[in-house]
Amino acid sequence: MPVRKSFESAKEVASATSDVIAKTAGFFASTFVGIGRGIFQPLTNSTAVAPRAEPGAAPGIEQYLQAEDSSFTVSVSIIDYGEGYTEHHEFENIDDALHHPKPEKPHVRWININGLKPSAVDTVCKQYGFHTLSAEDVINTYQRPKLEVFDDHYFVVARQIQLVEDRLKNEQISFFLTRDTLISFQEVEGDVFDPVRRRLENKTGRFRIYKTDYLFYALLDSIVDHLFPLLEGYGAALEDLEYEILQNPVPELQQQLFAVKRDLSLLRRALWPLREVVDQLYRDESDIIHRDLKSFYRDVQDHSIQVIDLLETCRETASSLSDLYQSAVGNKMNETMKVLTIMASFFIPITFVAGVYGMNFEHIPELSWPYAYAAFWSVCISITAALAVYFWRKGWIGK
């Protein structure tokens, strides 16, 4: 048992980015689906994800094996590739997948498992000699992104965030990286790795030169790069919110803003640890990652920093919009009070005149005048006109 230590193309990216931006724009345009309960939802599927262990339970995967639901299902894809060839196989049984013969030629094997069935995870970990605590971390999908370095492999936990059916999904993906085999565990089917799979179909390129270290780089790069269009979608949504707040700061906009801020906070919790993972991969001296590929991992590190910078910009914008909303509501209230004050200002002198001549004194000389009624209205109209001219010159009305 190993000792545990603490601790390609631009066209495809551009095409995928434009698709995600279009989906994201439509997603945010639909009046922020899920207001009040958030639009950032973790993937939870009873057929794919095991329940969280009880507090105080013994460490390891045994607790999950005892509570395994017979309805849990898995699907397995294996891609074997080497110089001049690529073989792709699909399985519905983990035993069939693990006993599938390897090519005789020099090769790299990528085993991707959809569905976290405890017995399947246990079988894979025992087959390859992975630590039982790593197996537990695979099933416990509440992990933060992390890297654990073993004598002969890496164990990496990452978060995959993507748009699925107009909902943001936050999924844990676990990787076991050995020198010739990469094993990935996903909660459910559906990921951001299709561009990598298409590149593997091309029987030339760096995939044929390097081993699992380059494949792992490509998968990490896909996870990070997929976040750019998502955050650009948030940026566009915040711009729309700013316009709506300035036009009409209704309470629904504040609810939408709170939902976006909550999502950005969850994104931040997923992205900051991932940046640390990439940094550790870049600095680690193990021979699992070829030194020639360090520059590629540094590129992923740079992308993760850019994503975090974009995220922080969105968070600052959201905070500014909160202040803007409060200011807009205050301005709207001030405008309302201004209108009411002006209206009251017109009636105060008229009320005074009416009050004076409405008193029950026996001798009020003006009441006996033949044109007293006309004089009263003349005075009221004159006062109103004078006030209107004064307010207009001050810019309080008519501008």
C-alpha positions as CSV (number, residue, x, y, z in Angstrom):
1,M,0.0,0.0,0.0
2,P,1.6,3.4,-1.0
3,V,2.4,5.8,1.8
4,R,0.1,8.8,1.8
5,K,1.8,12.3,1.8
6,S,0.1,15.4,2.9
7,F,0.0,18.0,1.4
8,E,-5.5,21.6,-28.6
9,S,-6.8,23.6,-30.2
10,A,-7.8,27.3,-30.2
11,K,-10.6,26.7,-32.7
12,E,-12.3,24.2,-30.5
13,V,-12.0,26.5,-27.5
14,A,-13.4,29.4,-29.5
15,S,-16.3,27.3,-30.8
16,A,-17.1,26.0,-27.3
17,T,-16.8,29.4,-25.8
18,S,-19.2,31.0,-28.3
19,D,-21.7,28.2,-27.6
20,V,-21.5,28.6,-23.9
21,I,-21.8,32.4,-24.1
22,A,-24.9,32.0,-26.1
23,K,-26.4,29.5,-23.7
24,T,-25.4,31.7,-20.7
25,A,-27.0,34.8,-22.2
26,G,-30.2,32.9,-22.7
27,F,-29.9,31.5,-19.2
28,F,-29.6,34.9,-17.6
29,A,-32.2,36.5,-19.8
30,S,-34.9,34.1,-18.5
31,T,-35.6,36.3,-15.5
32,F,-33.0,34.6,-13.3
33,V,-34.6,31.2,-12.9
34,G,-34.6,30.1,-9.3
35,I,-34.7,33.5,-7.6
36,G,-34.9,33.0,-3.8
37,R,-33.3,29.6,-3.9
38,G,-30.3,30.4,-6.0
39,I,-29.3,29.4,-9.5
40,F,-26.2,27.5,-8.5
41,Q,-27.2,24.0,-7.6
42,P,-25.0,21.0,-6.8
43,L,-25.5,17.8,-8.7
44,T,-27.4,15.3,-6.5
45,N,-28.7,12.2,-8.1
46,S,-29.7,9.2,-6.0
47,T,-28.5,6.8,-8.7
48,A,-25.1,8.4,-9.0
49,V,-24.1,9.9,-5.6
50,A,-23.7,8.1,-2.3
51,P,-25.2,9.8,0.8
52,R,-22.9,11.7,3.2
53,A,-21.5,9.5,6.0
54,E,-22.8,9.9,9.5
55,P,-20.7,12.0,11.9
56,G,-18.2,9.9,13.8
57,A,-18.3,7.0,11.3
58,A,-15.1,5.0,10.8
59,P,-12.9,6.3,8.0
60,G,-12.7,4.5,4.7
61,I,-15.1,3.2,2.1
62,E,-16.5,0.3,4.2
63,Q,-19.3,2.5,5.6
64,Y,-20.5,3.3,2.0
65,L,-20.3,-0.4,1.0
66,Q,-22.7,-1.4,3.8
67,A,-25.2,1.3,2.9
68,E,-25.0,0.9,-0.9
69,D,-28.2,1.2,-2.8
70,S,-28.8,-1.6,-5.3
71,S,-30.2,1.0,-7.8
72,F,-26.8,2.7,-8.1
73,T,-25.6,2.4,-11.7
74,V,-22.4,3.2,-13.5
75,S,-21.2,3.6,-17.0
76,V,-17.5,3.3,-18.0
77,S,-15.7,4.5,-21.0
78,I,-12.1,3.4,-21.8
79,I,-9.9,5.2,-24.3
80,D,-6.6,3.6,-25.2
81,Y,-4.4,5.6,-27.5
82,G,-0.8,5.5,-28.6
83,E,1.3,6.2,-31.7
84,G,-1.1,6.2,-34.7
85,Y,-4.1,4.7,-33.0
86,T,-7.1,5.4,-30.7
87,E,-9.5,2.8,-29.3
88,H,-12.7,3.7,-27.5
89,H,-14.9,1.2,-25.6
90,E,-18.0,1.6,-23.5
91,F,-19.1,-0.7,-20.6
92,E,-22.0,-0.9,-18.2
93,N,-20.1,-3.1,-15.7
94,I,-17.0,-2.1,-13.8
95,D,-15.6,-5.7,-13.8
96,D,-15.9,-5.9,-17.6
97,A,-14.1,-2.6,-18.0
98,L,-11.2,-3.5,-15.7
99,H,-10.7,-6.9,-17.4
100,H,-10.7,-5.4,-20.9
101,P,-7.3,-6.3,-22.4
102,K,-4.8,-3.5,-22.9
103,P,-3.3,-3.0,-26.4
104,E,0.1,-4.7,-26.9
105,K,1.5,-1.4,-28.4
106,P,2.8,1.3,-26.0
107,H,-0.3,3.1,-24.9
108,V,-2.1,5.5,-22.5
109,R,-5.4,4.4,-21.0
110,W,-8.1,6.8,-19.8
111,I,-10.8,5.2,-17.7
112,N,-13.8,7.5,-17.1
113,I,-16.5,6.3,-14.7
114,N,-19.9,8.0,-14.5
115,G,-21.7,7.3,-11.3
116,L,-20.2,6.9,-7.8
117,K,-21.3,3.4,-6.9
118,P,-19.3,2.5,-3.7
119,S,-18.6,-1.1,-4.8
120,A,-17.3,0.1,-8.2
121,V,-15.1,2.7,-6.6
122,D,-13.8,0.1,-4.1
123,T,-13.1,-2.4,-7.0
124,V,-11.1,0.2,-8.9
125,C,-9.1,1.3,-5.9
126,K,-8.2,-2.2,-4.9
127,Q,-7.3,-3.1,-8.5
128,Y,-4.8,-0.2,-8.7
129,G,-3.7,-0.1,-5.0
130,F,-5.2,3.3,-4.2
131,H,-5.7,4.3,-0.6
132,T,-9.0,3.6,1.1
133,L,-9.2,7.2,2.3
134,S,-8.9,8.3,-1.3
135,A,-11.8,6.0,-2.2
136,E,-13.8,7.6,0.5
137,D,-13.0,11.1,-0.8
138,V,-14.2,10.0,-4.3
139,I,-17.7,9.1,-2.9
140,N,-17.9,12.0,-0.5
141,T,-18.7,14.7,-3.1
142,Y,-18.4,17.6,-0.6
143,Q,-14.7,17.8,-1.0
144,R,-12.9,21.0,-1.8
145,P,-10.4,20.8,-4.7
146,K,-7.1,19.3,-3.5
147,L,-4.0,17.4,-4.5
148,E,-2.6,14.4,-2.7
149,V,0.8,13.0,-3.7
150,F,1.6,9.3,-3.4
151,D,4.7,7.3,-4.3
152,D,3.3,6.2,-7.6
153,H,0.3,8.4,-8.4
154,Y,-1.5,11.6,-7.8
155,F,-5.0,11.9,-6.4
156,V,-6.8,15.1,-7.4
157,V,-10.2,16.4,-6.6
158,A,-11.6,19.2,-8.8
159,R,-14.9,20.9,-9.3
160,Q,-16.6,21.0,-12.7
161,I,-19.0,23.9,-13.2
162,Q,-21.2,24.0,-16.3
163,L,-24.6,24.9,-17.7
164,V,-27.0,22.0,-17.9
165,E,-30.5,22.6,-19.0
166,D,-30.3,26.3,-18.1
167,R,-29.1,25.5,-14.6
168,L,-25.6,25.9,-13.2
169,K,-24.3,22.5,-12.0
170,N,-21.4,22.0,-9.6
171,E,-19.9,18.5,-9.8
172,Q,-17.0,16.9,-8.2
173,I,-14.5,15.1,-10.4
174,S,-11.9,12.9,-8.9
175,F,-8.7,11.9,-10.8
176,F,-6.1,9.2,-10.1
177,L,-3.1,9.9,-12.2
178,T,-0.5,7.2,-12.7
179,R,2.3,7.0,-15.3
180,D,0.3,5.1,-17.9
181,T,-3.3,5.3,-16.7
182,L,-5.7,8.2,-15.8
183,I,-8.9,7.3,-14.0
184,S,-11.6,9.9,-13.5
185,F,-14.8,9.6,-11.5
186,Q,-17.8,11.7,-12.3
187,E,-21.1,12.0,-10.4
188,V,-23.2,11.8,-13.6
189,E,-22.7,11.7,-17.3
190,G,-22.0,15.0,-19.1
191,D,-18.8,17.0,-18.9
192,V,-16.6,19.6,-20.6
193,F,-14.2,17.1,-22.0
194,D,-15.6,16.6,-25.5
195,P,-13.0,18.8,-27.1
196,V,-10.3,16.6,-25.6
197,R,-12.0,13.4,-26.9
198,R,-12.1,14.9,-30.4
199,R,-8.5,15.7,-30.2
200,L,-7.7,12.1,-29.1
201,E,-9.3,11.0,-32.4
202,N,-6.6,12.9,-34.2
203,K,-3.8,10.3,-34.4
204,T,-1.1,12.9,-34.2
205,G,-0.1,15.7,-31.8
206,R,1.3,15.9,-28.3
207,F,-1.0,13.3,-27.0
208,R,1.1,10.7,-28.9
209,I,4.4,12.2,-27.5
210,Y,3.6,12.3,-23.8
211,K,1.6,10.1,-21.5
212,T,-1.1,10.6,-18.9
213,D,0.5,13.8,-17.7
214,Y,-0.4,15.6,-20.9
215,L,-3.9,14.1,-21.0
216,F,-4.4,15.3,-17.4
217,Y,-3.2,18.8,-18.4
218,A,-5.8,18.8,-21.2
219,L,-8.6,17.9,-18.9
220,L,-7.7,20.4,-16.3
221,D,-7.3,23.1,-19.0
222,S,-10.9,22.3,-20.2
223,I,-12.3,22.6,-16.7
224,V,-10.6,26.0,-16.2
225,D,-11.2,27.4,-19.7
226,H,-14.9,26.5,-19.5
227,L,-15.3,29.0,-16.7
228,F,-14.4,32.0,-18.8
229,P,-17.7,32.1,-20.8
230,L,-19.7,31.4,-17.6
231,L,-18.2,34.4,-15.9
232,E,-18.6,36.5,-19.0
233,G,-22.3,35.6,-18.8
234,Y,-22.4,36.7,-15.2
235,G,-20.7,40.0,-16.3
236,A,-23.3,40.5,-19.0
237,A,-26.1,39.8,-16.5
238,L,-24.7,42.3,-14.0
239,E,-24.6,44.9,-16.8
240,D,-28.3,44.2,-17.5
241,L,-29.0,44.5,-13.8
242,E,-27.3,47.8,-13.6
243,Y,-29.5,49.2,-16.4
244,E,-32.7,47.8,-14.9
245,I,-31.7,49.2,-11.5
246,L,-31.2,52.7,-12.9
247,Q,-34.5,52.5,-14.8
248,N,-36.7,51.1,-12.1
249,P,-35.2,49.7,-8.9
250,V,-38.0,47.2,-8.0
251,P,-37.5,44.7,-5.2
252,E,-37.3,41.8,-7.7
253,L,-34.0,43.2,-8.9
254,Q,-32.6,43.0,-5.4
255,Q,-33.6,39.4,-5.2
256,Q,-31.8,38.7,-8.5
257,L,-28.7,40.5,-7.3
258,F,-28.6,38.5,-4.1
259,A,-28.9,35.2,-6.2
260,V,-26.0,36.3,-8.4
261,K,-23.9,37.2,-5.4
262,R,-24.6,33.9,-3.8
263,D,-23.6,32.1,-6.9
264,L,-20.4,34.1,-7.2
265,S,-19.5,33.2,-3.6
266,L,-20.0,29.5,-4.4
267,L,-17.9,29.8,-7.5
268,R,-15.1,31.5,-5.5
269,R,-15.1,28.6,-3.0
270,A,-14.6,26.2,-5.9
271,L,-12.0,28.2,-7.9
272,W,-9.6,29.4,-5.2
273,P,-8.6,25.8,-4.1
274,L,-8.4,24.7,-7.7
275,R,-5.8,27.4,-8.3
276,E,-3.8,26.0,-5.3
277,V,-4.0,22.5,-6.8
278,V,-2.6,23.7,-10.2
279,D,0.1,25.6,-8.4
280,Q,1.1,22.4,-6.5
281,L,1.1,20.4,-9.7
282,Y,3.4,22.9,-11.3
283,R,5.8,23.0,-8.4
284,D,5.8,19.2,-7.5
285,E,9.1,17.4,-8.3
286,S,7.6,14.0,-8.9
287,D,8.4,12.3,-12.2
288,I,4.8,11.5,-12.9
289,I,4.6,14.8,-14.7
290,H,7.4,15.3,-17.3
291,R,9.4,18.4,-16.8
292,D,8.8,19.4,-20.4
293,L,5.1,19.8,-19.5
294,K,5.7,22.1,-16.6
295,S,5.2,25.1,-19.0
296,F,1.7,23.7,-19.9
297,Y,0.7,23.4,-16.3
298,R,2.0,26.9,-15.7
299,D,-0.4,28.0,-18.5
300,V,-3.3,26.4,-16.7
301,Q,-2.1,28.2,-13.6
302,D,-2.2,31.5,-15.5
303,H,-5.7,30.7,-16.8
304,S,-6.9,30.0,-13.3
305,I,-5.5,33.3,-12.1
306,Q,-7.3,35.1,-14.9
307,V,-10.5,33.3,-14.1
308,I,-10.2,34.3,-10.4
309,D,-9.5,37.9,-11.4
310,L,-12.6,37.9,-13.6
311,L,-14.6,36.4,-10.7
312,E,-13.4,39.0,-8.3
313,T,-14.3,41.7,-10.8
314,C,-17.9,40.3,-11.0
315,R,-18.1,40.1,-7.2
316,E,-16.9,43.8,-6.9
317,T,-19.5,44.7,-9.5
318,A,-22.2,42.9,-7.7
319,S,-21.3,44.7,-4.4
320,S,-21.3,48.0,-6.3
321,L,-24.7,47.2,-7.7
322,S,-26.0,46.6,-4.1
323,D,-24.9,50.1,-3.2
324,L,-26.4,51.4,-6.5
325,Y,-29.7,49.7,-5.7
326,Q,-29.9,51.3,-2.3
327,S,-28.9,54.7,-3.8
328,A,-31.5,54.3,-6.5
329,V,-34.2,53.4,-4.1
330,G,-33.2,56.3,-1.9
331,N,-33.3,58.7,-4.9
332,K,-36.7,57.3,-5.9
333,M,-38.0,57.9,-2.4
334,N,-36.5,61.4,-2.5
335,E,-38.3,62.1,-5.8
336,T,-41.6,60.9,-4.3
337,M,-41.1,63.1,-1.2
338,K,-40.2,66.0,-3.5
339,V,-43.5,65.7,-5.4
340,L,-45.5,65.4,-2.2
341,T,-43.7,68.4,-0.7
342,I,-44.3,70.5,-3.8
343,M,-48.0,69.6,-3.8
344,A,-48.3,70.4,-0.1
345,S,-46.5,73.7,-0.7
346,F,-49.2,74.7,-3.2
347,F,-52.0,74.0,-0.7
348,I,-50.4,75.4,2.5
349,P,-51.1,79.2,1.7
350,I,-54.5,78.3,0.2
351,T,-55.3,76.4,3.4
352,F,-54.2,79.3,5.5
353,V,-56.4,81.8,3.6
354,A,-59.4,79.4,3.7
355,G,-58.8,78.8,7.4
356,V,-58.7,82.5,8.3
357,Y,-62.0,83.3,6.5
358,G,-63.6,80.1,7.6
359,M,-63.4,81.1,11.3
360,N,-66.7,81.6,13.1
361,F,-66.2,85.3,14.1
362,E,-69.3,87.5,13.8
363,H,-67.4,90.5,12.3
364,I,-65.1,89.7,9.3
365,P,-65.4,92.7,7.1
366,E,-64.2,91.0,3.8
367,L,-67.1,88.5,4.0
368,S,-69.6,91.3,3.3
369,W,-67.9,92.5,0.2
370,P,-69.9,91.9,-3.0
371,Y,-66.8,90.4,-4.8
372,A,-65.3,88.6,-1.8
373,Y,-65.7,85.1,-3.4
374,A,-64.0,86.2,-6.6
375,A,-61.3,87.9,-4.6
376,F,-60.7,84.7,-2.6
377,W,-60.1,82.7,-5.8
378,S,-58.0,85.4,-7.3
379,V,-55.7,85.4,-4.3
380,C,-55.5,81.5,-4.4
381,I,-54.7,81.4,-8.1
382,S,-52.1,84.2,-7.7
383,I,-50.4,82.4,-4.9
384,T,-50.4,79.1,-6.8
385,A,-49.0,80.8,-9.9
386,A,-46.3,82.6,-8.0
387,L,-45.2,79.4,-6.3
388,A,-45.2,77.5,-9.7
389,V,-43.0,80.2,-11.2
390,Y,-40.6,80.1,-8.2
391,F,-40.4,76.3,-8.3
392,W,-39.8,76.3,-12.0
393,R,-37.0,78.8,-11.8
394,K,-35.4,76.7,-9.0
395,G,-35.6,73.6,-11.3
396,W,-37.9,71.7,-9.0
397,I,-40.6,71.2,-11.5
398,G,-40.8,71.1,-15.3
399,K,-37.2,69.8,-15.7
